[in-house]
Amino acid sequence: MDKRHPLLAVTGLQAWYGQSHVLQAISLEVQAGEIVSILGRNGAGRSTLLKALMGQVRSSGEILFEGRPLAGLPTHAIARRGIAYVPESRDVFPTLTVQQNLLLGRKGGRPPADGWREQEVLALFPALARRHKVAAGALSGGEQQMLALGRALMGNPLLLLIDEPTEGLAPQMVEQVAHCLERLRQRQVAVLLIEQKQALALEMSQRLYVMGRGEMVFHGTPAQLAADQALQQEWLAL
């Protein structure tokens, strides 16, 4: 990839659910190895943005990944390009074991020559190592979140799209998610993160966007957002 260009570049992205126009000319960038968070109230369009990037909703606009267009590609082709998506629903296979779920994350069913392997994922999430042979449906919500993240990593992605990974988790599990994000940054895996916990997003991200009513209303560093109390009150305060 030409290093002068971002890993992901989105320009003028619009998206619809049926006749409802949800995203209004969204533009954003993610650099290789960067963690970028998208903040906003529920209903702002953040989850729709990730689904549009994965080709799961009707959309228009330009989406470039490694300088190549993604618009119009089916979801499986986008995933093969090197983008993994962890939805808020987690979508683990409940009747399969932890190990089986992880192995399904491999591209083509083969371990990567240079990337995340099963033992690395289990080392990152010790709770999964302890429940290696347990059916995913028997895991706690936090353990299922760890499994969804681990399965995504097994595909050795360049970019991970993560929707609300800490929603409903106990503080100890939130710490594990933060540890995972830090490891991803160390391994140069880029992350586009939707996160309701503003403190976590400010701590983990190099840059942030704030969405409101389907539009981007802020783009800047964590320090810039923390200093803008008026913007926080208007677009983030509950």
PATI-751349 format. One line per 4 residues: their letters; for each residue x, y, z of N, C-alpha, C, O. Coordinates in steps of 0.1 Angstrom, whole numbers, plus 5000, padded with zeros to 4 digits. Example, Ala and Ser with C-alpha at 12.3 -4.5 7.8 and 13.67 -1.06 7.14 Angstrom:
2
AS	5132:4943:5078:5123:4955:5078:5132:4967:5078:5142:4967:5085; 5128:4978:5071:5137:4989:5071:5129:5000:5079:5134:5011:5080
END
This chain:
238
MDKR	5008:4988:5000:5000:5000:5000:5009:5013:5000:5019:5013:5007; 5005:5023:4992:5012:5035:4992:5010:5042:5006:4998:5045:5010; 5021:5044:5013:5019:5049:5027:5015:5064:5028:5012:5069:5038; 5014:5071:5016:5009:5084:5016:4994:5085:5018:4988:5095:5021
HPLL	4988:5073:5016:4973:5072:5016:4969:5065:5029:4976:5056:5034; 4957:5069:5034:4952:5062:5046:4948:5047:5043:4946:5044:5031; 4948:5039:5053:4943:5025:5051:4929:5025:5046:4925:5018:5037; 4920:5033:5053:4906:5034:5050:4903:5049:5047:4906:5057:5056
AVTG	4897:5052:5036:4893:5066:5033:4879:5066:5028:4876:5059:5018; 4870:5073:5035:4856:5073:5032:4852:5088:5029:4856:5097:5036; 4845:5089:5018:4842:5103:5013:4827:5103:5008:4823:5095:5000; 4819:5112:5014:4806:5114:5010:4797:5102:5011:4788:5099:5003
LQAW	4799:5094:5022:4791:5081:5024:4777:5085:5028:4775:5092:5038; 4767:5079:5021:4753:5080:5025:4748:5066:5026:4752:5057:5019; 4738:5064:5035:4732:5051:5036:4717:5052:5040:4713:5062:5046; 4710:5042:5036:4695:5041:5039:4691:5028:5045:4697:5018:5042
YGQS	4681:5029:5053:4673:5017:5057:4659:5019:5050:4652:5027:5055; 4656:5011:5040:4644:5014:5033:4644:5028:5027:4653:5031:5019; 4634:5035:5031:4633:5049:5026:4639:5059:5036:4640:5071:5033; 4644:5054:5047:4650:5063:5058:4664:5066:5054:4673:5057:5053
HVLQ	4668:5078:5053:4681:5083:5049:4689:5085:5062:4687:5095:5069; 4698:5076:5066:4704:5075:5079:4717:5083:5079:4720:5091:5088; 4726:5080:5069:4739:5087:5069:4739:5098:5059:4735:5096:5048; 4745:5109:5063:4745:5121:5055:4759:5126:5051:4765:5133:5059
AISL	4764:5121:5040:4777:5125:5035:4788:5124:5045:4795:5134:5048; 4790:5112:5050:4800:5109:5060:4814:5108:5053:4816:5102:5043; 4824:5115:5059:4838:5113:5055:4847:5110:5067:4845:5117:5078; 4856:5101:5066:4865:5098:5077:4877:5091:5071:4877:5086:5060
EVQA	4888:5090:5079:4900:5082:5075:4905:5074:5087:4903:5078:5099; 4911:5063:5084:4918:5055:5094:4932:5052:5089:4933:5046:5078; 4942:5055:5096:4956:5051:5092:4959:5037:5096:4953:5032:5106; 4969:5031:5090:4974:5018:5094:4978:5018:5108:4986:5027:5112
GEIV	4974:5008:5116:4978:5007:5130:4972:5017:5139:4977:5018:5151; 4962:5024:5135:4956:5035:5143:4943:5031:5149:4935:5023:5143; 4940:5035:5162:4927:5033:5168:4919:5046:5167:4924:5056:5172; 4908:5046:5160:4899:5057:5158:4886:5054:5164:4880:5043:5161
SILG	4880:5062:5173:4867:5060:5179:4857:5069:5173:4860:5080:5169; 4845:5064:5173:4833:5072:5169:4824:5073:5181:4818:5062:5185; 4822:5084:5186:4813:5087:5197:4799:5093:5192:4799:5098:5181; 4789:5092:5200:4776:5098:5197:4766:5091:5205:4767:5080:5210
RNGA	4754:5097:5205:4743:5091:5212:4737:5080:5204:4739:5079:5192; 4729:5071:5211:4722:5061:5204:4713:5067:5193:4706:5077:5195; 4713:5061:5181:4705:5067:5170:4712:5077:5161:4707:5082:5152; 4725:5079:5165:4733:5089:5157:4737:5084:5143:4740:5091:5134
GRST	4737:5070:5142:4740:5064:5129:4754:5057:5129:4759:5053:5118; 4759:5055:5141:4773:5049:5142:4773:5035:5137:4781:5031:5129; 4763:5027:5142:4763:5013:5138:4760:5011:5123:4765:5003:5116; 4751:5020:5118:4748:5020:5103:4761:5023:5095:4763:5017:5084
LLKA	4770:5031:5100:4782:5034:5093:4790:5022:5092:4795:5019:5081; 4792:5014:5102:4800:5001:5101:4793:4992:5092:4800:4985:5084; 4780:4991:5092:4773:4982:5083:4775:4986:5068:4776:4978:5059; 4775:4999:5066:4777:5004:5053:4791:5001:5048:4793:4998:5036
LMGQ	4801:5002:5057:4814:4999:5053:4816:4984:5049:4824:4980:5041; 4807:4975:5055:4808:4961:5052:4798:4957:5041:4796:4945:5039; 4791:4967:5035:4782:4963:5024:4769:4957:5028:4763:4950:5021; 4765:4960:5041:4753:4953:5046:4740:4962:5045:4729:4958:5048
VRSS	4742:4975:5041:4730:4984:5039:4732:4991:5026:4743:4992:5021; 4721:4996:5020:4722:5003:5008:4729:5017:5010:4726:5024:5019; 4739:5020:5002:4747:5031:5004:4753:5037:4991:4752:5030:4981; 4758:5049:4992:4765:5055:4980:4776:5063:4986:4777:5066:4998
GEIL	4786:5067:4977:4798:5074:4982:4810:5066:4979:4809:5055:4974; 4822:5071:4983:4834:5064:4980:4840:5058:4993:4841:5065:5003; 4844:5045:4992:4851:5038:5002:4863:5032:4996:4862:5023:4988; 4875:5037:5001:4887:5031:4996:4894:5024:5007:4896:5030:5018
FEGR	4899:5012:5005:4907:5004:5015:4920:5000:5008:4919:4994:4997; 4931:5004:5014:4944:5003:5007:4944:5009:4993:4950:5004:4984; 4936:5020:4991:4936:5027:4979:4926:5020:4968:4925:5025:4957; 4920:5009:4972:4911:5002:4962:4896:5004:4967:4893:5003:4979
PLAG	4887:5006:4957:4873:5008:4961:4866:4996:4966:4869:4984:4962; 4858:4998:4976:4850:4987:4982:4835:4988:4979:4828:4978:4979; 4831:5000:4975:4816:5002:4972:4811:4992:4962:4817:4990:4951; 4800:4986:4965:4794:4976:4956:4798:4962:4958:4792:4953:4953
LPTH	4809:4960:4966:4814:4946:4969:4805:4939:4979:4800:4946:4988; 4803:4926:4978:4795:4919:4988:4804:4918:5001:4816:4919:5001; 4797:4915:5012:4803:4915:5025:4815:4905:5025:4826:4908:5031; 4814:4893:5020:4824:4883:5021:4837:4888:5013:4848:4885:5017
AIAR	4835:4895:5002:4846:4900:4994:4853:4912:5002:4866:4913:5002; 4846:4920:5009:4852:4930:5017:4860:4924:5029:4871:4929:5032; 4855:4914:5035:4862:4907:5045:4875:4901:5040:4885:4901:5047; 4875:4896:5028:4887:4890:5023:4898:4900:5020:4910:4897:5020
RGIA	4894:4913:5018:4903:4923:5016:4911:4926:5028:4922:4932:5028; 4906:4922:5040:4914:4924:5052:4906:4933:5063:4912:4939:5072; 4893:4933:5062:4885:4940:5072:4876:4930:5080:4869:4922:5074; 4877:4930:5093:4869:4922:5101:4859:4930:5109:4862:4942:5113
YVPE	4847:4925:5111:4836:4932:5117:4831:4925:5129:4827:4913:5128; 4831:4931:5141:4825:4925:5153:4813:4933:5157:4814:4944:5163; 4801:4928:5154:4789:4936:5157:4785:4936:5172:4791:4928:5179; 4777:4945:5175:4773:4946:5189:4766:4933:5194:4767:4929:5206
SRDV	4759:4926:5185:4753:4913:5188:4762:4901:5190:4758:4891:5194; 4775:4903:5186:4786:4894:5188:4785:4882:5178:4795:4878:5172; 4773:4876:5176:4771:4866:5166:4780:4854:5167:4785:4849:5156; 4783:4849:5179:4790:4836:5180:4781:4825:5176:4768:4827:5177
FPTL	4786:4813:5173:4778:4801:5170:4776:4794:5183:4786:4788:5188; 4764:4794:5189:4762:4790:5203:4764:4775:5205:4768:4771:5216; 4762:4767:5195:4763:4752:5197:4777:4747:5194:4780:4736:5197; 4786:4756:5189:4800:4752:5187:4808:4756:5198:4805:4765:5206
TVQQ	4819:4749:5200:4828:4752:5212:4836:4765:5209:4836:4770:5198; 4842:4770:5219:4851:4781:5218:4862:4779:5207:4864:4787:5198; 4868:4767:5207:4878:4764:5198:4872:4764:5183:4879:4769:5174; 4861:4757:5182:4855:4757:5168:4851:4771:5163:4853:4774:5151
NLLL	4846:4779:5172:4843:4793:5168:4856:4800:5163:4856:4807:5153; 4867:4798:5171:4879:4805:5167:4884:4800:5153:4888:4808:5145; 4884:4787:5151:4889:4781:5139:4880:4786:5127:4886:4787:5115; 4868:4789:5129:4859:4794:5118:4864:4808:5113:4860:4813:5102
GRKG	4872:4815:5122:4876:4828:5118:4888:4828:5108:4891:4838:5102; 4894:4817:5106:4905:4816:5097:4900:4818:5082:4890:4813:5078; 4908:4826:5075:4905:4828:5061:4909:4815:5053:4920:4810:5054; 4899:4809:5046:4902:4797:5039:4904:4785:5048:4908:4774:5043
GRPP	4901:4787:5061:4903:4775:5070:4917:4772:5073:4920:4762:5080; 4927:4780:5069:4941:4778:5071:4947:4788:5081:4943:4799:5081; 4957:4784:5089:4963:4793:5098:4971:4803:5090:4977:4799:5080; 4972:4816:5094:4980:4825:5086:4995:4822:5088:5000:4817:5098
ADGW	5003:4826:5077:5017:4824:5078:5023:4833:5088:5033:4830:5095; 5018:4845:5089:5023:4855:5098:5012:4863:5103:5008:4873:5097; 5006:4859:5114:4995:4866:5120:4990:4859:5133:4998:4852:5139; 4978:4862:5136:4972:4857:5149:4969:4842:5148:4963:4837:5138
REQE	4975:4834:5157:4972:4820:5158:4963:4817:5170:4962:4826:5179; 4958:4806:5171:4949:4802:5182:4955:4804:5195:4948:4810:5204; 4967:4800:5197:4974:4801:5210:4976:4815:5214:4975:4819:5226; 4979:4824:5204:4980:4838:5207:4967:4845:5212:4967:4853:5221
VLAL	4956:4841:5205:4943:4846:5209:4939:4841:5223:4934:4849:5231; 4942:4829:5226:4939:4823:5239:4947:4830:5250:4943:4832:5261; 4960:4833:5247:4968:4840:5256:4963:4854:5259:4965:4860:5270; 4957:4861:5248:4952:4874:5250:4939:4874:5258:4936:4883:5266
FPAL	4931:4863:5258:4919:4861:5265:4919:4849:5273:4914:4838:5269; 4926:4849:5285:4927:4837:5294:4914:4830:5297:4914:4818:5299; 4903:4838:5298:4890:4832:5301:4886:4822:5290:4880:4812:5293; 4890:4825:5278:4886:4816:5267:4895:4803:5268:4890:4792:5264
ARRH	4907:4805:5272:4916:4793:5273:4911:4783:5283:4911:4771:5281; 4905:4789:5294:4899:4780:5304:4887:4773:5299:4883:4763:5305; 4880:4779:5289:4867:4773:5285:4868:4769:5270:4858:4770:5263; 4879:4764:5267:4883:4761:5253:4873:4751:5246:4870:4752:5235
KVAA	4868:4741:5254:4859:4731:5249:4845:4733:5252:4836:4724:5250; 4842:4744:5258:4828:4748:5262:4820:4753:5250:4826:4761:5242; 4807:4750:5249:4799:4756:5238:4798:4771:5241:4796:4776:5252; 4798:4779:5230:4798:4793:5231:4785:4798:5237:4785:4809:5243
GALS	4774:4791:5235:4762:4795:5241:4762:4795:5256:4753:4801:5262; 4771:4787:5262:4772:4786:5277:4781:4797:5283:4782:4798:5295; 4787:4805:5275:4796:4816:5280:4788:4828:5285:4777:4830:5281; 4794:4836:5293:4788:4848:5298:4789:4858:5286:4796:4856:5276
GGEQ	4782:4869:5288:4782:4880:5278:4796:4885:5275:4800:4887:5264; 4804:4887:5286:4817:4892:5284:4826:4881:5277:4834:4885:5269; 4825:4869:5280:4832:4858:5274:4829:4857:5259:4837:4855:5251; 4816:4859:5256:4812:4859:5242:4818:4871:5234:4821:4869:5222
QMLA	4819:4882:5241:4826:4894:5235:4840:4890:5232:4845:4893:5221; 4847:4884:5241:4861:4880:5239:4862:4871:5227:4871:4872:5219; 4853:4861:5227:4853:4851:5216:4851:4858:5202:4857:4855:5192; 4841:4868:5202:4839:4875:5189:4851:4882:5184:4855:4882:5173
LGRA	4858:4889:5194:4870:4896:5190:4881:4886:5186:4888:4888:5176; 4882:4875:5194:4893:4865:5190:4890:4859:5177:4900:4857:5169; 4878:4856:5174:4875:4850:5161:4878:4859:5149:4883:4855:5139; 4875:4872:5151:4879:4882:5141:4894:4883:5139:4898:4884:5128
LMGN	4902:4882:5150:4916:4883:5149:4922:4871:5141:4932:4872:5135; 4915:4859:5142:4920:4847:5136:4921:4849:5120:4928:4841:5114; 4913:4858:5115:4914:4861:5101:4926:4871:5097:4927:4874:5085; 4933:4875:5107:4945:4883:5105:4941:4896:5098:4947:4899:5087
PLLL	4932:4904:5103:4927:4916:5096:4937:4927:5097:4945:4928:5106; 4936:4936:5087:4944:4949:5087:4936:4959:5095:4941:4969:5101; 4922:4958:5094:4913:4968:5100:4902:4960:5107:4896:4951:5102; 4899:4964:5120:4889:4958:5128:4878:4968:5131:4881:4979:5136
LIDE	4866:4965:5127:4854:4974:5130:4847:4968:5142:4842:4956:5141; 4847:4975:5153:4841:4970:5165:4830:4978:5170:4832:4990:5172; 4818:4972:5172:4806:4980:5176:4803:4977:5191:4799:4966:5194; 4805:4987:5199:4801:4987:5214:4806:4974:5221:4798:4966:5226
PTEG	4819:4972:5221:4825:4960:5227:4823:4959:5242:4823:4948:5248; 4821:4970:5249:4820:4970:5264:4805:4971:5269:4803:4972:5281; 4796:4971:5260:4782:4973:5264:4778:4961:5273:4778:4949:5269; 4773:4965:5285:4768:4955:5294:4778:4946:5301:4775:4937:5308
LAPQ	4791:4950:5300:4801:4941:5306:4805:4946:5320:4804:4958:5323; 4809:4937:5328:4815:4940:5341:4828:4947:5340:4835:4946:5330; 4832:4955:5350:4844:4963:5349:4856:4955:5346:4865:4959:5338; 4857:4943:5351:4869:4934:5348:4869:4931:5333:4880:4930:5328
MVEQ	4858:4928:5327:4857:4925:5313:4861:4937:5304:4867:4936:5294; 4856:4949:5309:4860:4961:5302:4875:4963:5302:4880:4967:5292; 4881:4960:5313:4896:4961:5313:4902:4951:5303:4912:4955:5297; 4896:4940:5301:4902:4930:5292:4900:4936:5277:4909:4934:5269
VAHC	4889:4942:5275:4887:4948:5261:4898:4959:5259:4903:4960:5248; 4900:4967:5269:4910:4978:5268:4924:4972:5265:4932:4977:5257; 4927:4961:5272:4940:4954:5271:4941:4948:5256:4951:4949:5250; 4930:4943:5251:4930:4938:5238:4932:4949:5228:4940:4947:5218
LERL	4926:4960:5229:4928:4972:5220:4943:4976:5221:4948:4980:5210; 4949:4976:5232:4963:4980:5234:4972:4971:5226:4981:4975:5220; 4969:4958:5227:4977:4948:5220:4975:4949:5205:4985:4948:5198; 4963:4953:5201:4961:4955:5186:4969:4966:5181:4975:4966:5171
RQRQ	4970:4977:5189:4978:4989:5185:4992:4985:5184:4999:4989:5175; 4997:4977:5194:5011:4972:5193:5014:4963:5181:5025:4964:5176; 5004:4956:5177:5005:4947:5165:5002:4954:5152:5002:4948:5141; 4999:4967:5152:4997:4975:5140:4984:4971:5133:4983:4972:5121
VAVL	4974:4966:5141:4961:4964:5135:4952:4976:5138:4951:4981:5149; 4947:4982:5127:4939:4994:5128:4925:4990:5134:4920:4979:5131; 4919:4999:5141:4906:4997:5147:4898:5009:5145:4902:5021:5148; 4885:5007:5140:4875:5017:5140:4865:5013:5150:4858:5003:5149
LIEQ	4864:5020:5161:4857:5016:5173:4845:5025:5176:4846:5037:5177; 4833:5018:5178:4822:5025:5184:4821:5022:5198:4820:5010:5202; 4821:5032:5207:4822:5030:5221:4814:5040:5229:4815:5052:5226; 4806:5036:5238:4797:5044:5246:4805:5050:5257:4801:5061:5262
KQAL	4815:5043:5262:4822:5048:5274:4833:5058:5269:4843:5054:5264; 4830:5070:5271:4838:5081:5266:4852:5081:5272:4862:5083:5264; 4854:5077:5284:4867:5077:5291:4876:5067:5284:4888:5069:5282; 4870:5055:5281:4878:5044:5274:4882:5049:5260:4893:5047:5256
ALEM	4873:5055:5253:4876:5060:5239:4887:5070:5239:4896:5070:5231; 4886:5079:5249:4896:5090:5250:4910:5084:5253:4920:5089:5248; 4910:5074:5261:4923:5068:5266:4929:5060:5254:4941:5060:5253; 4921:5053:5246:4926:5043:5237:4929:5049:5223:4937:5043:5215
SQRL	4922:5060:5219:4922:5064:5206:4933:5075:5203:4936:5083:5211; 4938:5074:5190:4946:5085:5186:4938:5097:5180:4942:5109:5182; 4927:5094:5174:4917:5104:5170:4903:5099:5172:4900:5088:5174; 4894:5109:5172:4880:5106:5175:4871:5114:5165:4875:5125:5161
YVMG	4860:5108:5162:4849:5115:5155:4837:5115:5164:4835:5105:5172; 4828:5125:5163:4815:5125:5170:4805:5126:5159:4805:5135:5150; 4795:5117:5160:4784:5117:5151:4771:5122:5158:4769:5120:5170; 4763:5129:5150:4750:5134:5155:4740:5135:5143:4743:5142:5133
RGEM	4729:5129:5144:4718:5129:5133:4724:5125:5120:4721:5131:5110; 4732:5115:5120:4737:5110:5107:4749:5117:5101:4752:5115:5089; 4754:5127:5108:4765:5135:5103:4777:5135:5112:4775:5133:5124; 4789:5138:5107:4800:5141:5116:4800:5155:5121:4799:5164:5113
VFHG	4800:5157:5134:4800:5170:5140:4813:5174:5146:4815:5185:5151; 4822:5164:5147:4835:5167:5153:4845:5157:5148:4842:5146:5146; 4858:5162:5146:4869:5153:5143:4881:5160:5149:4884:5171:5147; 4888:5152:5158:4900:5157:5164:4907:5147:5173:4904:5136:5173
TPAQ	4916:5152:5181:4923:5144:5191:4915:5142:5204:4906:5150:5206; 4919:5133:5212:4912:5132:5225:4914:5144:5233:4904:5148:5240; 4925:5151:5233:4927:5163:5240:4918:5174:5235:4912:5182:5243; 4916:5175:5222:4907:5185:5217:4892:5183:5221:4885:5192:5224
LAAD	4888:5170:5221:4874:5167:5225:4873:5170:5240:4862:5175:5244; 4882:5166:5248:4881:5168:5262:4880:5182:5266:4874:5186:5276; 4886:5191:5258:4886:5205:5261:4874:5212:5256:4871:5224:5259; 4866:5206:5247:4854:5212:5241:4841:5208:5249:4834:5199:5245
QALQ	4839:5215:5260:4828:5211:5268:4814:5214:5262:4805:5207:5264; 4814:5225:5254:4801:5228:5247:4797:5217:5237:4785:5213:5237; 4807:5212:5230:4803:5201:5220:4799:5189:5228:4790:5182:5223; 4806:5185:5238:4802:5174:5246:4788:5175:5251:4780:5165:5251
QEWL	4785:5187:5256:4771:5189:5262:4761:5187:5251:4750:5182:5253; 4764:5192:5239:4754:5192:5228:4752:5179:5222:4740:5175:5219; 4763:5171:5220:4762:5159:5212:4764:5146:5220:4762:5135:5215; 4770:5147:5232:4773:5134:5240:4766:5133:5253:4764:5122:5257
AL	4763:5144:5260:4757:5143:5273:4743:5137:5272:4735:5139:5263; 4740:5128:5282:4727:5121:5282:4717:5129:5289:4705:5125:5291
END
